[in-house]
Amino acid sequence: MRLVADEGFNFDIVRGLRRRRPAIDIVRVQDVGLTGADDPVILAWAATEARVLLTHDAATMARYAYERIARGEFMPGVLEINQQSSVKDVIEDVLLIAECSLVSEWDDRIAYLPLR
């Protein structure tokens, strides 16, 4: 599973994912030249790159993702993660999802973490 972390996403989680699974395919929007980009631009880029988006943006990201789906545009999935969740729990949940699901299972889906 290919992942992209939103600009405001907790870097401790990204770093923890990379430590636990060095081969994990994750980039940050800052790494791909999307610093300051609007949510629809990030979602369009994620769709082009077939990357599931990790975000803490409960205010707007899911709304834009649902709008993409309603327009019939491809959306590779969004994992909206509660900022109050423990870093350890989020790392475990993301690794579980990445390792135990097919990429296509996340097409046009928005899920909320933590799983427990």
C-alpha positions as CSV (number, residue, x, y, z in Angstrom):
1,M,0.0,0.0,0.0
2,R,1.3,3.4,-1.0
3,L,0.7,6.2,1.6
4,V,0.9,10.0,1.7
5,A,0.8,12.0,4.9
6,D,-1.0,15.3,4.9
7,E,1.0,18.5,5.7
8,G,-0.2,18.7,9.3
9,F,0.2,15.0,10.0
10,N,2.1,14.0,13.1
11,F,5.7,13.4,11.9
12,D,6.3,11.1,14.9
13,I,3.8,8.7,13.3
14,V,5.5,8.8,9.9
15,R,8.9,8.3,11.6
16,G,7.6,5.4,13.6
17,L,6.1,3.8,10.6
18,R,9.4,4.0,8.8
19,R,11.3,2.6,11.8
20,R,8.9,-0.4,12.2
21,R,8.8,-1.1,8.4
22,P,11.7,0.5,6.6
23,A,10.3,-0.7,3.3
24,I,6.9,1.1,3.8
25,D,6.1,3.4,0.9
26,I,5.1,6.7,2.5
27,V,5.8,10.2,1.5
28,R,4.7,13.5,3.0
29,V,3.0,16.2,0.9
30,Q,6.0,18.4,1.8
31,D,8.3,15.9,0.1
32,V,6.4,16.1,-3.2
33,G,6.1,19.8,-3.6
34,L,2.6,20.2,-2.2
35,T,3.4,22.4,0.9
36,G,0.4,24.7,1.4
37,A,-1.7,23.0,-1.2
38,D,-5.5,23.0,-0.8
39,D,-7.2,19.7,0.2
40,P,-8.7,19.1,-3.3
41,V,-5.2,19.4,-4.9
42,I,-3.8,16.9,-2.4
43,L,-6.6,14.5,-3.0
44,A,-6.1,14.8,-6.8
45,W,-2.4,14.2,-6.4
46,A,-3.0,11.2,-4.1
47,A,-5.4,9.8,-6.7
48,T,-2.9,10.3,-9.5
49,E,-0.3,8.5,-7.5
50,A,-2.7,5.8,-6.1
51,R,-1.7,6.7,-2.5
52,V,-4.0,6.4,0.5
53,L,-4.0,9.7,2.4
54,L,-3.2,9.9,6.2
55,T,-4.7,13.0,7.7
56,H,-5.7,14.6,11.0
57,D,-7.9,17.2,9.1
58,A,-11.3,16.3,10.5
59,A,-12.7,19.8,9.4
60,T,-12.5,19.5,5.6
61,M,-10.6,16.6,4.1
62,A,-13.4,14.0,4.4
63,R,-15.8,16.5,2.9
64,Y,-13.6,17.0,-0.2
65,A,-13.0,13.2,-0.4
66,Y,-16.8,12.6,-0.4
67,E,-17.2,15.3,-3.1
68,R,-14.6,13.5,-5.3
69,I,-16.5,10.2,-4.9
70,A,-19.9,11.9,-5.7
71,R,-18.4,13.3,-8.9
72,G,-17.2,9.8,-9.9
73,E,-13.5,10.7,-9.5
74,F,-11.1,8.1,-8.3
75,M,-10.2,8.4,-4.7
76,P,-7.7,5.9,-3.3
77,G,-8.8,6.2,0.3
78,V,-8.4,8.5,3.3
79,L,-7.5,7.4,6.8
80,E,-8.6,10.2,9.1
81,I,-6.7,9.9,12.4
82,N,-7.7,11.5,15.7
83,Q,-5.0,13.8,16.9
84,Q,-5.5,12.7,20.4
85,S,-4.7,9.0,19.6
86,S,-1.5,7.5,20.9
87,V,1.3,7.5,18.4
88,K,1.9,3.8,19.1
89,D,-1.7,2.9,18.5
90,V,-1.9,4.8,15.2
91,I,1.3,3.1,14.0
92,E,-0.1,-0.3,14.9
93,D,-3.4,0.4,13.1
94,V,-1.8,1.8,9.9
95,L,0.6,-1.1,9.7
96,L,-2.2,-3.5,10.2
97,I,-4.2,-1.9,7.4
98,A,-1.2,-1.7,5.1
99,E,-0.1,-5.3,5.6
100,C,-3.5,-7.0,5.9
101,S,-5.6,-5.4,3.2
102,L,-5.6,-5.1,-0.6
103,V,-5.1,-1.6,-1.9
104,S,-8.3,-1.8,-3.9
105,E,-10.2,-2.3,-0.6
106,W,-9.6,1.4,0.2
107,D,-10.8,2.8,-3.1
108,D,-13.5,5.5,-2.4
109,R,-13.4,4.8,1.4
110,I,-12.8,7.1,4.3
111,A,-12.0,5.4,7.6
112,Y,-11.4,6.8,11.0
113,L,-8.7,5.7,13.3
114,P,-8.0,4.5,15.9
115,L,-9.6,1.2,15.1
116,R,-10.2,0.4,18.8
